[in-house]
Amino acid sequence: MSKVCQLTGKRPITGNTVSHSNRKIKRRFLPNLQKKRFYVPEKDTWVTLKVSAAAMRSIDKMGVYEYVQKMERKGINTGVKF
């Protein structure tokens, strides 16, 4: 299963773990992804999405249908079919 948010497109990034002695070891920073079901009242359906915690907060504010439309207007292909 890929570690990419379906709505925002957030994906893992790389960086270094730096010890007290300043040794650097490569590591990955993973996004906080959750698999969640959302109800879309405009279409009267349920949709299961793998979204980041930041996207969930935005969905709480505006609703899942409007948030997906906003992301598609920005040019981010969400791939969500209602």
Sequence and secondary structure as in RCSB ss.txt:
>XXXX:A:sequence
MSKVCQLTGKRPITGNTVSHSNRKIKRRFLPNLQKKRFYVPEKDTWVTLKVSAAAMRSIDKMGVYEYVQKMERKG
INTGVKF
>XXXX:A:secstr
     TTT    EEEEEE TT  EEEEEE   EEEEEEEETTTTEEEEEEEEHHHHHHHHHH HHHHHHHHHHHT
       
